[in-house]
Amino acid sequence: MFNRLADYKKFKAQGKQFGVLGCVAQQEGEKVFERAPYVSLVCGSASYRNLPQMLVQLEAGQQRVTGLDDRQTDECFETEYTARTNPHRGYITIIEGCDKFCAYCVVPFTRGKERSRTSASVLAEARQLADLGYTEIQLLGQNVNSYRDSDAKKTFADLLTSIGEVSGIERVRFTTSHPRDFGRDIVEAIDALPALCDHVHLPIQSGSTRVLDAMQRLYTREEYLERIAWIHSAKRDISITTDLIVGFPERRVRVPGNSLTPGRSRLR
């Protein structure tokens, strides 16, 4: 974007227009027009699928166009990929948005409520990737294991298993998990199917139930450790990675046998 109105007038005279896309646009909405009068289009991250129609509106002479979905939308994203840079690993988004409302996080307000693709759609894309020669798939979502299939009623563990059974797919990963929705059936699926990678990323955020409650994380320290115990009890040696917030509101948090400080994080 340009900082001076003169810049806008110069480029406008050349027939050019400007737009703002992404999470900031989703959050700020039409306030963007007030702060930047040279902007013609504001498109939030939850409505990028409508971008072609919005560009048509601009071409038709409309001065200001918005494409902002709020948390009431039930529309699910179904956008064909246009390019993949990794020749071996293909990323598939299976769920968008978040319903958790952690105290420190803007995602529920910028990405909207949780909306899952149907398992049939996800599996079709996985098979397409396999046909193109991809051998690894990574499933993506703000809370990937919060996935809820509105069609065939598959759980996230069911979906993992189905993708792991696609011919030609040798490795399946997923990120990122929310401890509240991490079920034992996910561990059982990893145990049962070699194509599912023996790795789980499970954010801890804090080792204190009091701090977790202040964060509105929706699980306790004991519930988190229960999930770690499920993973440790698996037949396969499943590796665990994590992330945490240090200094909310304490400068240091602890889990049994480990001191979690900036730059040092261990679970086993």
C-alpha positions as CSV (number, residue, x, y, z in Angstrom):
1,M,0.0,0.0,0.0
2,F,1.1,3.6,-0.6
3,N,1.4,6.1,2.3
4,R,0.5,9.2,0.3
5,L,-2.7,10.1,-1.4
6,A,-0.6,11.5,-4.3
7,D,0.7,8.0,-4.9
8,Y,-2.8,6.7,-5.1
9,K,-3.9,9.4,-7.5
10,K,-0.9,8.8,-9.8
11,F,-1.5,5.0,-10.0
12,K,-5.2,5.4,-10.1
13,A,-4.8,7.5,-13.2
14,Q,-2.9,4.6,-14.7
15,G,-6.0,2.4,-14.1
16,K,-4.4,0.5,-11.2
17,Q,-6.2,-0.5,-8.0
18,F,-5.1,-1.8,-4.7
19,G,-6.3,-4.4,-2.3
20,V,-5.7,-5.7,1.2
21,L,-5.9,-9.5,1.8
22,G,-5.3,-11.7,4.8
23,C,-5.9,-11.9,8.5
24,V,-5.5,-8.2,9.2
25,A,-8.1,-7.4,6.5
26,Q,-10.5,-10.0,8.1
27,Q,-10.0,-8.3,11.5
28,E,-10.1,-4.7,10.5
29,G,-12.9,-4.9,7.9
30,E,-14.1,-1.7,6.3
31,K,-11.9,0.4,8.7
32,V,-9.2,-0.3,6.1
33,F,-11.0,2.0,3.7
34,E,-11.1,4.8,6.3
35,R,-7.4,4.6,7.0
36,A,-6.3,4.0,3.4
37,P,-8.7,5.7,0.9
38,Y,-6.6,4.4,-2.0
39,V,-7.6,0.8,-1.3
40,S,-10.3,-0.6,-3.6
41,L,-10.7,-4.1,-2.2
42,V,-10.6,-5.7,1.2
43,C,-10.6,-9.5,1.3
44,G,-10.4,-11.6,4.5
45,S,-8.6,-14.9,4.7
46,A,-11.9,-16.7,5.1
47,S,-13.3,-15.3,1.8
48,Y,-10.4,-15.7,-0.6
49,R,-12.5,-18.2,-2.5
50,N,-14.6,-15.2,-3.7
51,L,-11.7,-13.2,-5.0
52,P,-12.5,-13.8,-8.7
53,Q,-16.1,-12.4,-8.3
54,M,-14.8,-9.4,-6.3
55,L,-12.3,-8.6,-9.1
56,V,-15.1,-8.7,-11.6
57,Q,-17.0,-6.2,-9.4
58,L,-14.0,-3.9,-9.5
59,E,-13.7,-4.2,-13.3
60,A,-17.4,-3.3,-13.6
61,G,-16.6,0.0,-11.9
62,Q,-17.4,-0.6,-8.3
63,Q,-15.1,1.6,-6.2
64,R,-14.9,-0.4,-3.0
65,V,-15.4,-4.1,-2.7
66,T,-15.3,-6.2,0.5
67,G,-15.3,-10.0,0.9
68,L,-15.4,-10.4,4.7
69,D,-16.9,-13.5,6.2
70,D,-17.9,-13.5,9.9
71,R,-18.1,-16.4,12.3
72,Q,-21.6,-17.2,11.1
73,T,-20.5,-18.6,7.8
74,D,-20.9,-22.3,7.2
75,E,-19.3,-22.2,3.8
76,C,-16.4,-24.6,3.6
77,F,-13.3,-23.8,1.5
78,E,-12.8,-25.9,-1.6
79,T,-10.0,-24.3,-3.6
80,E,-8.0,-26.3,-6.2
81,Y,-4.2,-25.9,-5.7
82,T,-2.3,-24.1,-8.4
83,A,1.3,-25.0,-7.5
84,R,3.3,-27.1,-5.2
85,T,7.0,-26.5,-4.7
86,N,7.9,-29.7,-2.9
87,P,8.0,-32.7,-5.4
88,H,7.5,-35.3,-2.7
89,R,5.3,-33.8,0.1
90,G,1.8,-32.4,-0.6
91,Y,0.0,-30.3,2.0
92,I,-3.8,-30.7,2.4
93,T,-5.9,-28.3,4.5
94,I,-8.7,-30.3,6.1
95,I,-10.1,-27.8,8.6
96,E,-10.2,-24.0,8.8
97,G,-11.0,-21.7,11.6
98,C,-11.0,-22.2,15.3
99,D,-13.6,-22.4,18.1
100,K,-11.2,-22.5,21.1
101,F,-10.8,-18.8,21.9
102,C,-7.5,-19.0,23.8
103,A,-7.0,-15.7,25.7
104,Y,-3.9,-14.7,23.7
105,C,-5.0,-15.8,20.2
106,V,-6.5,-13.8,17.4
107,V,-7.2,-16.8,15.1
108,P,-11.0,-17.3,15.9
109,F,-11.6,-13.7,15.0
110,T,-9.5,-13.7,11.8
111,R,-10.2,-17.2,10.5
112,G,-13.8,-17.7,11.6
113,K,-15.4,-20.7,13.1
114,E,-14.2,-24.3,12.5
115,R,-15.3,-25.6,9.1
116,S,-14.2,-29.1,8.0
117,R,-14.0,-30.5,4.5
118,T,-15.8,-33.7,3.8
119,S,-13.7,-36.9,4.0
120,A,-14.6,-37.7,0.4
121,S,-13.1,-34.4,-0.7
122,V,-9.9,-34.8,1.3
123,L,-9.5,-38.4,0.1
124,A,-10.0,-37.4,-3.5
125,E,-7.2,-34.8,-3.2
126,A,-5.0,-37.4,-1.5
127,R,-5.5,-39.8,-4.4
128,Q,-4.8,-37.1,-6.9
129,L,-1.5,-36.4,-5.1
130,A,-0.6,-40.0,-5.2
131,D,-1.4,-40.2,-8.9
132,L,1.0,-37.3,-9.5
133,G,3.8,-39.1,-7.7
134,Y,3.7,-37.6,-4.2
135,T,4.6,-40.0,-1.5
136,E,4.0,-37.9,1.6
137,I,1.0,-36.0,2.7
138,Q,0.8,-33.5,5.6
139,L,-2.7,-32.6,6.9
140,L,-3.1,-29.0,8.0
141,G,-5.5,-27.0,10.2
142,Q,-5.5,-24.5,13.0
143,N,-6.6,-27.4,15.2
144,V,-6.2,-30.3,12.8
145,N,-7.5,-33.0,15.2
146,S,-10.7,-31.0,15.8
147,Y,-11.8,-32.3,12.4
148,R,-15.4,-33.2,12.1
149,D,-16.7,-34.9,8.9
150,S,-20.2,-33.6,8.0
151,D,-20.7,-36.2,5.4
152,A,-19.5,-39.7,6.2
153,K,-19.1,-38.9,9.9
154,K,-15.4,-40.0,10.0
155,T,-13.4,-39.0,13.0
156,F,-9.9,-37.5,12.6
157,A,-8.4,-40.9,13.4
158,D,-10.6,-42.5,10.7
159,L,-9.5,-39.9,8.2
160,L,-5.8,-40.6,9.1
161,T,-6.3,-44.3,8.5
162,S,-8.1,-43.8,5.2
163,I,-5.3,-41.5,3.8
164,G,-2.6,-43.9,5.1
165,E,-4.2,-46.6,3.0
166,V,-4.1,-44.7,-0.2
167,S,-2.0,-46.5,-2.7
168,G,1.3,-44.8,-3.3
169,I,1.3,-42.7,-0.1
170,E,4.1,-43.8,2.2
171,R,4.0,-41.2,4.9
172,V,1.2,-39.2,6.5
173,R,1.8,-36.3,9.0
174,F,-0.4,-33.8,10.6
175,T,-0.1,-30.4,12.4
176,T,-1.1,-28.9,14.6
177,S,-3.0,-30.8,17.3
178,H,-5.0,-29.3,20.2
179,P,-4.7,-31.4,23.4
180,R,-8.4,-31.0,24.1
181,D,-9.3,-32.9,21.0
182,F,-6.4,-35.4,21.0
183,G,-8.0,-38.8,21.5
184,R,-6.5,-42.2,22.2
185,D,-7.8,-43.4,18.9
186,I,-5.2,-41.2,17.1
187,V,-2.4,-43.1,18.9
188,E,-4.1,-46.4,18.0
189,A,-4.3,-45.4,14.4
190,I,-0.5,-44.6,14.3
191,D,0.2,-47.9,16.0
192,A,-1.8,-49.8,13.5
193,L,-0.7,-48.3,10.2
194,P,3.0,-47.9,9.2
195,A,2.3,-45.1,6.7
196,L,1.3,-42.8,9.6
197,C,4.5,-41.2,10.8
198,D,5.5,-42.0,14.4
199,H,5.5,-38.3,15.4
200,V,3.0,-36.1,17.2
201,H,3.2,-32.3,17.7
202,L,1.2,-31.5,20.8
203,P,1.5,-27.9,22.2
204,I,1.8,-27.8,26.0
205,Q,1.8,-23.9,26.3
206,S,2.1,-24.2,30.1
207,G,2.7,-26.9,32.8
208,S,0.4,-25.2,35.3
209,T,-3.3,-25.8,35.4
210,R,-3.8,-22.3,36.8
211,V,-2.0,-20.7,33.9
212,L,-3.7,-23.0,31.4
213,D,-7.1,-21.8,32.8
214,A,-6.0,-18.2,32.5
215,M,-5.0,-19.0,28.9
216,Q,-8.5,-20.6,28.3
217,R,-6.8,-23.6,26.9
218,L,-9.7,-26.0,27.9
219,Y,-7.5,-28.7,29.4
220,T,-5.6,-29.2,32.6
221,R,-2.0,-30.2,33.3
222,E,-3.2,-33.7,34.3
223,E,-5.2,-34.1,31.1
224,Y,-2.2,-33.1,29.0
225,L,0.0,-35.6,30.8
226,E,-2.6,-38.3,30.2
227,R,-2.2,-37.8,26.5
228,I,1.5,-38.0,26.8
229,A,1.0,-41.3,28.6
230,W,-1.1,-42.6,25.8
231,I,1.7,-41.8,23.3
232,H,4.3,-43.4,25.6
233,S,2.3,-46.6,25.9
234,A,2.1,-47.1,22.1
235,K,3.8,-50.1,20.5
236,R,5.7,-47.8,18.2
237,D,8.2,-45.3,19.6
238,I,6.3,-42.1,18.8
239,S,8.4,-38.9,19.0
240,I,6.8,-35.8,20.6
241,T,7.4,-32.2,19.8
242,T,5.8,-29.2,21.5
243,D,5.6,-25.5,21.9
244,L,4.8,-23.3,24.9
245,I,4.4,-19.8,26.0
246,V,6.9,-18.6,28.5
247,G,5.9,-15.6,30.6
248,F,2.1,-15.9,30.6
249,P,2.0,-14.8,33.3
250,E,4.9,-16.7,34.8
251,R,8.5,-16.6,33.5
252,R,9.0,-20.3,34.0
253,V,6.7,-23.4,33.9
254,R,7.4,-27.0,34.9
255,V,6.4,-30.5,34.0
256,P,7.6,-33.5,36.1
257,G,11.3,-34.0,35.8
258,N,11.8,-31.1,33.3
259,S,12.3,-27.4,33.6
260,L,10.8,-25.7,30.5
261,T,12.7,-22.4,29.8
262,P,13.2,-20.4,26.7
263,G,15.1,-22.4,24.2
264,R,15.0,-25.6,26.2
265,S,12.0,-27.9,25.9
266,R,11.9,-31.7,26.7
267,L,9.1,-34.1,27.4
268,R,11.1,-37.4,27.5
